[in-house]
Amino acid sequence: MAHLLRALATAAPGSSRFHGLRVCALDGVRMDVPDTKANRAAFDRPRSAGGDSSWPQALMVVLFDIANRLALDARVVSCRPSEKIVARGLLDGLSDEHLLLLDTGFYGIPFLSAVADTGARFLCPVPRHVRFRDCGKKRRQGAVLEYRAFMHARLRLPNGGTRVARMEVRVIEVESPGHRTRRFVTNLPESIPATEVVLIYPERWREEMAFDEIKTVLCHGPAGGAPIPLRSKAPKAVA
């Protein structure tokens, strides 16, 4: 699967840019694979309180070019690891020419710091429970409010201890009547207006459309029936 997606990416036409940056998105999806001994060993089955799933599942994490809805890189692994852990292996494909749009699940200092270390820019929604401290001066442009602030986190060390980490980010809040305020963190420069930054984020849904196309084309079952798993009975053919 990963080899197929990379091959398609090599044929991609030129990508559109946002202030000179190539817009990408990173996310994961879990897909059923045939229930063979080899696939169970390689990918495992999801577990819940009700027991194991009927099918082994593979976790596919993909770095997409948003403009073309094509994969730049991908990893297909066991369903056990978190998407954040697997996604770290895709960051080598980023540079200072990229803007990475992320889902809320990728929020956190370790991952966003790793993205920033590549030179890439990121834009990520903030979970509801997060509260910022050390906020700077707030500036408003209509329904959009922005300010500088620090993310804080207590990180575990290999020796079992912990340390407090913090990361300075640009925070952008978007107010919409009748809806909760949405917040984003980014390392985009303040020379790019916040009103333009928030308008680029909905482009991330192009990645969800690409995942839907993959599922529909590769795993479409009979009309009215349940989706079928990927056909490959050997892990090497799946990944």
N, C-alpha and C positions, 0 to 999 in steps of 0.2 A: 504493500500500500504506500509506504513512504517513498519507495523508488518511483512508483507511478506518479505521485504528486510532484516530486522534484523534476521528473522528466517533462511534465506539462508546463512547469514554471519556466523552463529554459526557452519555451516558445512564446512566452508572454510578450505582448507589445509594450511599448513604452508606458510607464506609469505616470499618472497625473501627480502634481505636487501641491503641498500646502506650505506656502512661504519657503519654497525650495526643498522641502522635506518629502521623502517618499513615505506615504501613509501605509502602515501595516497594522495588523491585529494578530493577537495570539490567544488561542483558547483550545479547549479540549473537548472530546466527545467519546463516549463509551459505546462500543458496538459488539453485538453478539458474534461469536465465531463457532464453528461446528464443534460438537461435543466429542472430541477425540482425546485419547490419552495424552498425546503430545501437546495439544492445545490446553488441556487442563493443567498440565505441568508448567507450561510457559506463561499462560495468562491468568489462570485461576478463575474462580467464580466469585461474584459479589456475595457478601454475606449480610444477613439481617437477622432480626429477632425471630423471624419465621423460618430461618434456615438458609441454605445456599440457593443461589439462582439456578434455573434450569439449564442455562447455557454458560460456558466460559465467556468472559468479556475481555476485549482488548481496549486499552486506553490509547486514543490517538490524539496527540497534541500537535497543532499545526500553526506555523507562522504564515499568514496570508498577506499577499499584496491586495489592498482593498480595492483599488481602481479596477483590477482585472479579475478579482475573486479567484486568484490562482495561488497555489502554495509555493512558498519560497523554500521551506524546509519542513520536516515532520519527524516525529518519533512515534512508534507504535510499540507499546510495552504492556506489561501486566496491568490489570485493573487495580492493583493494590496501591501503588504510589500516588501521592497527590499530584494534581496538575502543576502546582508550583514547582515541585522538585523536578519533574520531567521537563518543564519549560525552560529551566536553567540551561539545559543542553542546547537550546535553540538560540540563545542570546549571542553566540559567536557570529551569527549572520547579520548582526546589527552594527551600525556605525553612526557617525555624526550626520549622516545623510537621511536618517530615518526618524519618523514619529510613530511610536507604538501606542495603539489604543488598547486598553485593557478592561477586563471585566472586574467587578468589585472583588471577586475572589482572589485576585492577585495583589490586593492592597497589603502593604506591609513594608517596613524598612529593608529587610534583607533582599527581597526581590526587586523593589524599586531602585535600591542602591546598585544592584547588579546591572540593571538596565542602564542606569546613568553612567556606570563605569565603562560601558561600551562607547560612550559618546552620544548615544541616541537620546531623543526626547521621549517623554511618556505623558499620557493623559489617562488618569484612573479615577473612577468614582470612589467616594469615601463612604464606608459603612455608616449606618445611622448612629451606632453607639459611640463613635469616635468623637472625642472632645479635644480641641486644639488649645495649646497654651503658648505663651510668649508671642501673641499675635501682634503684627505690625499695624501701621496705619491702614485703615480700610478706605477703599475707593469704590464709588458706585457709578455704574453706567446703566441707567434705567433699571431693569429688573436684575441686573448682574452686579454682584458685589465681589471684590477681590482684595486679598491681603497676603502678606507673608506670614508664615507660621512654622512651628517645628512639630514634626511627628515624633512621638516618643514610644519606646518599646523596651521591655526587659527581655534580653536575649540569653539563652542558655549557652554556657561554655562547655568545651569538651571535657573539662575536669569536673563537671557537675555544678559549677558555680554559675552566677548570672552577672550580667552587666547591663547598665541602662544605656541605650543608644538613642540618638536623636538625629533628625535629618530635616534640613530646612527646605521648604517647598513653597510654591505659589498656590494659594487656595482660591478657588473660584466658586461662588455660590450663585445658583440660578433660582429665582423666585417665580412661581407660576400660580396665579389665583386658583384656588380650589385643589391644589396639589401640594405635596410636601416639597420643601426646598431641596434641590439636588446640589451636592457638593462634589468638587473634583480637585485633585492635586495634580500638579504638573511641574516640570522643570523647563517649560518653554519660556523664552525670554519675555520680559514685560513689554518689549517693543511690539509684540503681537497682541492686539487688543483682546481682552477677555471675551468680548461679544463674538469675535471670530473663532476663538478657541472652542467655545461651547457648541458652535454650529458644526464643527467637524466631527464631534463625537458620534452623532447618529450614523455616520458612515460605517461604524463598527458592525452594524447589522448586516452589512454585505457578507461578513464572515459567517453569520448565522444562516444566511441564504445559501452560502456555499456548502456548509455542513448539511443543510436540508437536501441539496441536490445530490450530495454523495450518498446520503441515506436512501433517497428515492430511487436513484439509478442502480445502486449496488444491492440494496436490501429491500426492494419492493416486492411484497408478496402478492398472491392472487387477489383479485378485486374483492374487497370486503374482508380479506383475511389478515392474519397477523404478519408483520414483516418477517422475512427470512434472514438467517445469519449470513455472514460472509461465507463464500463457498470453500475457501481453502482449508484443508484438513491438517496441514502442516504449518507450524509457527513461522517458518522461513518464508512461506508463500503469503502469509497474512501480513507480515511486517515488511 
